[in-house]
Amino acid sequence: MVLLDAASPDAPDELKTRARLAPGSAAFLEERGIPQSNAEVKAAGPFPDIPVAVIAATDHGPYFRQ
């Protein structure tokens, strides 16, 4: 399995974006769907014993540099 810029459903609130997302934009809709997605991940049960690779961005813009 390959996870692209994956996040943990248990990540602390301070990791949420501080950007002002334009209503209706893809980023706004993605952020709005996070609580439901996290609930689905937690309800899915244990992760299978399979190889995993994680690809993550290291530059999340000025909002994460503060």
Secondary structure, DSSP 8 states (H G I E B T S, - for coil): -EEES---TT--GGGS--S---TTSHHHHHHHTHHHHHHHHHHT-S--S---EEE--S---GGGT-
